[in-house]
């Protein structure tokens, strides 16, 4: 159990005040948006992994998998309800190894360790009793659901190419599953077809042309069973790592109007475990998170996906349908800490500027990268960063420019609750704080200087820092108040600090801040 601090240690505030302060002017280009996200941009996953899922002598999943998760815990329920609503994607590595116990499927085996099985496990099963339980839970907590379907059903692994699965997808089990779901009145926002089967695949792969043909079958099935367009779930795919040729080929085969949303995965921090010596966290993980040039590298993936979207124009654009930072369950010494927010929130900011509509964090619970502790359900620091994004950052994305200091990352959106704009500032520097003034670009006057913004209304500021100043802390402070659940397991109040608009915005070293400015005039936000 955590000791419930009621304030952040004063030594942190003194240390922050002694760090070198650098003045920076940030220009917000509010005349027009550069991108749009979904209203429910923040998304999390629930995964299929059983307790026996272990990597390098670590078994971090416990009872957090979809089939084992205890849905009765108040802490879990309250953590989801706080988003009102939270988008959840049910899926993961084993989803293509799951059958649904409905229709002609009579046996319902549990996942068992099997050396020659997909990801080392035998086939598993979702019973309709468990599906009923999950849907009662989703309905009670107000979840907006994406469900990942088994896209390997009916296929066989090639005898000549390891990992390649061949043959047509057999939709009967999915048909029976959807018919049951419809008969119960369960709401599914979207179905994603397969997991990490694109390109070189992860554990398994499917040829791009074959995938393109099969996703047409899925789309026709959805249109047949869900007769009313307004309640028809969207079809997403391929839910894997971006490879330009594969993505282009499958979209050329499927054609326009089949895939509603183009989904891909991001794990730009690499494996969470450094296997020599075994069972140790990657010693470079923290350096990657704090290195702005490393964080920028993934922008090429976002650009590539955006180019494909612009070419084929799927209705829902591009989604990051899974991103946990570090592969293989995350980093046990970093993913649960305040430091991980530098990667996570920066990725959400960057993804939004590339018109990615949704960003799904792996995972809500489970592994080392869960937003909630896998056994206590206590929120990790990234949970609070995600909740603030959901509450403050609207769907309209604005361009920002600033003086060239790469350690200061800035993203701007129209405020979720009008009027005004909301910004997120991420300070990667260990020894420098930033005093920030804002300028407003003049619409249509690209060649003229920007004018300094001087607000009249108090700013609403939300400053996030590690409890003791050590970014490896697993408790975060919001405006110097530690974020810990209440005695009734509710999420604590997350109120802003009101700051005189005539003063600069102060961003402490190795801290993150959200700032909402109600009287900033941005035509794109009207």
Steps between C-alpha positions, in 0.01 A plus 500: 500500500625851420566753773252780435699821472286812526760731343810478286824542694611862521853400398370437149360852477828649620699291252271607216538866590881473489515347152612725217203675338494562126260741332314358199232646276245255358289599200153346467367494144131514574363613163444145374533146629777273375325176598196353673483219752204295613318642803612184681863517392627342822455124485629204700518127434399189690712202401449122488824398673458233770693504826753258351623764254864552601799665335857474631392364840232769541129419513336844525148419380360315801120500484481810277409316178151527350398151609630535858448865593277549806246754377353570844776721641388854576843643420484355148142615444571853625817532294303432181195706594717807557546534121128501424548335254819301454573329169623144559634258243475131589778320319870421493745235391278200580180633339573301183512190718157553661182315402156606617287236670184552303327323212690191389784549754422282801831466688661800668865434592715729708828633370775249583874526456594327176842528344379483139193719557452860396709707742559180697135430585228265386166623371283680754130571517254777585183353647176690458464502879823699523393719208179576693703596808727725297210678335324564829828651618543709184143626521534586868824694448398670174768343282521574126605157374727381220522121477793325331389199293685175428624542142677162483189287548496228233851565374804275531865582543704461183725194478756694297514842668510520877246738650297543180135396535326406178149433375175695523372631830194303615240744640245256653622528860508879472150498343363297793679730746358814339149353486517421871632851572217658301236280665614624841501866395870542578659811351820464299641819352745322269655167411873472429603215272804314635803604702851564366452288187624771263839511331749271673246435773552421867465126555282467191442685174254503211571600141375853425283392205343221704433739789342748258261232367409381848426845638244539220331185632496650850359831379219324313425292808470809718274671245281189480457447873480864608224620271480859623796719390478718813566199729740319268843446657797627303759263357862569593827347383761375476612569859869437442832668438511732203672373187432721199477234229278266703260779604469633146441154356224400741319832450527470122344154518224590748422831332338808647208477739599164650742586781353788699813562707865420426660367820866454584722435802783706649771363731774750433698439821594145397500198734444579865748234605872491427561128458874513569525469795158340513205645689640852518322809374650656192758739655440748217124524554514817708743661258263429210205654684693817578666536158294732276677384184413138582138589570482679164604194299153343507359801315602326177256219580219744568576680175503174304164393641357847433614480138319167457186648658512797266528261205217260590292723731343257747206665676649497851858578400794347687501357852787393721314194628782382727801675650679406819834669443711198581435153354469174695281634777673833551790601720457391863714785631369780275154434353320538834680819597457871447780491242289296259270798458771684308472230230125436527364853498751611239389214276135600536592858416705398197241250376226762515700740280520225236121465498493170689143479627544264797795398718461170693733440792609145568355437753239617747625229732760226469864466408741764619340768284147498645345830600378320812700277734420140403428386857385807694330691213673815629556744209856548382616854407412461129136446594471856628678643197257314273195612699606864481551469124151352462343778706693799364622442144233540235489335159625800301880503476692827459852561376756643740848635437764599749862587537714197435542331837429131442462421871175696510219319320176692438167397348184708470132415442177688529374454854266205544254725680474827310618771487875519469802281435673227700872431482726230637861588587753219554837597645760228444786702649641397836642838595302766314156643555322709238318830533261513208330789329245444225447666165204480266566473128316747281262326259597564140812697592764231472774749426423730792615458861277325748358700784545416866193366671409671826206332668254658739348186650690278742663198337399150608823306565559134586863430591613137526820408685651192660429480872860531625656653190631160385330429168507128584236564766172318452296777663427823314412836648245729336554862602703371798226262617581125479257308283375206705157344501260596776396261775195415288733414208392801298735696278608812694392849398716640220443871529700766317716768654375843393793719398517871422498536121762777510771261624700255284410133501764330714591139415730338756787271404386144411135581540185502287229765497161543340386860462157622388460864392136599468548841335751399232342593169550217251258513205534121455350455845188710456 
